[in-house]
Amino acid sequence: DWTPLPDTIAGHQFTALRVKGETLGDFNPFLALAKTLKDPAKEMGDHNLVVVGADFADGPGFIVLTDVARPGMGGEDVQDHSCTISH
């Protein structure tokens, strides 16, 4: 289930969803978000969507984050652009 995070991250008040597994497989984060919206066709563009790999106590997985986009703020705000893996 989607759960609001207790703290902000880079100014974002995210809601999070945990996904278990080494890959996303058949899980589609866009469809998961769309299912929470009253009118996905109109509302999807109003949301940030971030997928982060994670190692949980019971194995690998992902954390899916979403929030309502605000002017000048995007999901990219939480990326670590200095990460040597990305270069």
C-alpha positions as CSV (number, residue, x, y, z in Angstrom):
1,D,0.0,0.0,0.0
2,W,1.1,3.6,-0.7
3,T,2.3,5.2,2.6
4,P,3.1,8.9,3.2
5,L,6.8,9.3,4.3
6,P,7.1,11.0,7.7
7,D,9.8,13.4,6.5
8,T,10.4,15.5,3.4
9,I,13.2,14.6,0.9
10,A,14.8,17.5,-0.9
11,G,11.6,19.5,-0.2
12,H,9.2,16.7,-1.5
13,Q,6.5,15.2,0.7
14,F,6.5,11.7,-1.0
15,T,4.2,8.8,-0.7
16,A,6.0,5.5,-1.0
17,L,5.3,2.0,-2.1
18,R,7.6,-1.0,-1.5
19,V,8.1,-3.5,-4.4
20,K,10.0,-6.8,-3.7
21,G,12.2,-8.5,-6.2
22,E,15.5,-8.1,-8.2
23,T,13.6,-6.5,-11.1
24,L,10.3,-4.7,-11.4
25,G,9.1,-7.6,-13.5
26,D,5.4,-7.1,-14.3
27,F,5.1,-4.2,-11.8
28,N,4.5,-1.0,-13.7
29,P,5.0,2.1,-11.4
30,F,3.0,4.3,-13.8
31,L,-0.1,2.0,-13.6
32,A,0.3,1.7,-9.8
33,L,0.2,5.5,-9.6
34,A,-2.7,5.8,-12.1
35,K,-4.8,3.4,-9.9
36,T,-4.6,5.9,-7.1
37,L,-6.0,8.9,-9.1
38,K,-9.6,9.8,-9.9
39,D,-8.8,10.9,-13.5
40,P,-5.4,9.5,-14.5
41,A,-5.6,10.9,-18.0
42,K,-5.7,14.4,-16.6
43,E,-3.8,13.9,-13.3
44,M,-0.7,11.9,-14.2
45,G,1.2,14.9,-15.5
46,D,0.8,16.6,-12.1
47,H,2.8,14.0,-10.3
48,N,6.5,13.1,-9.9
49,L,7.4,9.4,-10.0
50,V,10.7,8.1,-8.7
51,V,11.9,4.5,-8.5
52,V,14.9,3.7,-6.3
53,G,16.6,0.3,-5.9
54,A,16.8,-0.9,-2.3
55,D,18.2,-3.7,-0.2
56,F,15.6,-4.8,2.4
57,A,16.2,-7.2,5.3
58,D,14.2,-9.8,3.4
59,G,15.9,-9.3,0.0
60,P,16.3,-6.8,-2.9
61,G,13.5,-4.5,-4.1
62,F,12.5,-1.0,-5.0
63,I,10.9,2.0,-3.4
64,V,8.5,3.9,-5.6
65,L,8.0,7.5,-4.6
66,T,5.4,10.0,-5.8
67,D,4.2,13.4,-5.0
68,V,2.3,16.3,-6.6
69,A,4.7,18.3,-8.7
70,R,5.3,21.9,-7.8
71,P,6.7,24.6,-10.1
72,G,10.5,24.3,-10.2
73,M,10.6,20.9,-8.4
74,G,10.8,17.6,-10.1
75,G,11.7,14.0,-9.2
76,E,15.2,14.7,-10.4
77,D,15.7,16.8,-7.2
78,V,16.4,13.6,-5.2
79,Q,19.0,12.2,-7.6
80,D,22.7,12.2,-6.6
81,H,24.3,13.7,-9.7
82,S,27.7,13.2,-8.1
83,C,27.3,9.4,-7.9
84,T,30.3,7.8,-9.7
85,I,28.1,4.9,-10.9
86,S,26.2,7.3,-13.1
87,H,29.3,8.7,-14.8
